[in-house]
């Protein structure tokens, strides 16, 4: 399987933003629950942006920390909401929110392109390299766009090759034989596969391949 690249990440974020532009422009529509999550669609899009930003930040230091996250302040705007360092200006509406998402994706893509392949940075699922962080960013983008599409209505089915590459990189024990997209949804606790009940807990394997 080909390695996961910054171009793959750019593609995933671009496709997600294009799909979400088809969602309602009224900010109130983004207060709907995002799929099976306990967060609103607005909060989920902020959380996705925050994921991409925080992965970029982990790779951003000359000597990335291996014992914890870069100490930005992550805070929730309401009890039960996601704890983010990145929050979008509500007054800018959904179009502004998608700009925040694009910008965060671009930051991670830039760091993946410029970080030497032997550099590792901290993640709670295992210290990882730039390729691993690109794969994590893609998984976050694909599955959270699925959550958002459930709450907002636009169609969403990402390319099979993207799903297959991140499954190989982060979920090497995932079942084979089914289509990659349903398998990725199963791997992240969002669906069932024949003979494999829905997961109630999951995690990826972020450590480098070698």
ZISULGI-V791724 format. One record per pair of residues at least 12 apart in sequence whose ideal C-beta (glycine too) atoms are under 6 Angstrom apart, sorted by sequence separation. I is the first residue (numbers start at 1). J is the second residue. D is the distance in Angstrom with one decimal. If there is no record, write none. Layout:
i:I j:J d:D
i:I j:J d:D
//
This chain:
i:30 j:42 d:4.1
i:88 j:100 d:4.4
i:57 j:70 d:4.6
i:72 j:85 d:4.1
i:167 j:180 d:5.9
i:174 j:187 d:4.9
i:189 j:202 d:4.9
i:188 j:202 d:5.9
i:115 j:130 d:4.1
i:178 j:193 d:5.4
i:142 j:158 d:4.9
i:164 j:180 d:4.2
i:171 j:187 d:4.6
i:163 j:180 d:3.5
i:167 j:184 d:5.8
i:112 j:130 d:4.6
i:163 j:181 d:4.9
i:175 j:193 d:6.0
i:160 j:180 d:4.8
i:163 j:184 d:4.7
i:175 j:196 d:5.9
i:112 j:134 d:4.6
i:139 j:166 d:5.2
i:138 j:166 d:5.0
i:108 j:137 d:5.0
i:135 j:166 d:4.7
i:53 j:86 d:5.0
i:171 j:204 d:5.8
i:50 j:84 d:4.0
i:135 j:169 d:4.2
i:170 j:204 d:3.7
i:47 j:82 d:4.1
i:50 j:85 d:5.9
i:135 j:170 d:5.2
i:50 j:86 d:4.2
i:49 j:86 d:4.9
i:43 j:81 d:5.3
i:46 j:84 d:5.4
i:43 j:82 d:5.5
i:46 j:87 d:5.8
i:38 j:80 d:6.0
i:46 j:88 d:5.7
i:39 j:82 d:5.8
i:143 j:188 d:4.9
i:49 j:100 d:4.9
i:53 j:104 d:4.3
i:56 j:107 d:4.1
i:60 j:111 d:5.9
i:45 j:97 d:5.3
i:49 j:101 d:4.8
i:52 j:104 d:3.9
i:56 j:108 d:4.2
i:59 j:111 d:4.2
i:52 j:105 d:5.1
i:55 j:108 d:5.2
i:68 j:122 d:6.0
i:49 j:104 d:4.2
i:56 j:111 d:4.5
i:52 j:108 d:4.7
i:59 j:115 d:4.8
i:66 j:122 d:5.2
i:64 j:121 d:3.6
i:65 j:122 d:5.4
i:66 j:127 d:5.4
i:59 j:121 d:5.2
i:58 j:121 d:4.1
i:30 j:94 d:5.9
i:27 j:93 d:5.3
i:25 j:94 d:5.8
i:132 j:206 d:4.9
i:20 j:98 d:5.9
i:55 j:133 d:4.6
i:125 j:203 d:5.2
i:128 j:206 d:4.0
i:125 j:204 d:5.6
i:129 j:208 d:4.6
i:126 j:206 d:4.2
i:17 j:98 d:5.3
i:125 j:206 d:4.5
i:126 j:207 d:4.2
i:55 j:137 d:5.5
i:123 j:206 d:5.0
i:17 j:102 d:5.7
i:52 j:137 d:5.3
i:51 j:140 d:4.5
i:13 j:105 d:3.4
i:48 j:140 d:5.8
i:48 j:144 d:4.4
i:10 j:109 d:5.2
i:9 j:109 d:5.1
i:44 j:144 d:5.7
i:6 j:109 d:4.4
i:44 j:147 d:5.5
i:44 j:148 d:5.8
i:6 j:112 d:4.1
i:6 j:113 d:4.6
i:41 j:148 d:5.3
i:37 j:147 d:5.4
i:41 j:151 d:4.4
i:41 j:152 d:5.5
i:35 j:147 d:3.7
i:34 j:147 d:4.2
i:34 j:148 d:5.5
i:35 j:150 d:3.7
i:34 j:151 d:4.5
i:33 j:151 d:5.7
i:32 j:151 d:4.3
i:9 j:134 d:4.8
i:16 j:141 d:5.1
i:12 j:138 d:4.5
i:4 j:131 d:5.2
i:3 j:131 d:5.4
i:6 j:134 d:6.0
i:9 j:137 d:5.2
i:13 j:141 d:5.6
i:9 j:138 d:5.6
i:12 j:141 d:4.5
i:16 j:145 d:4.2
i:23 j:152 d:3.9
i:4 j:134 d:4.9
i:4 j:135 d:4.3
i:23 j:154 d:5.3
i:22 j:154 d:4.0
i:19 j:154 d:5.0
i:19 j:156 d:5.1
i:12 j:162 d:5.9
i:4 j:165 d:5.2
i:1 j:165 d:6.0
i:4 j:169 d:5.3
i:1 j:168 d:4.3
//
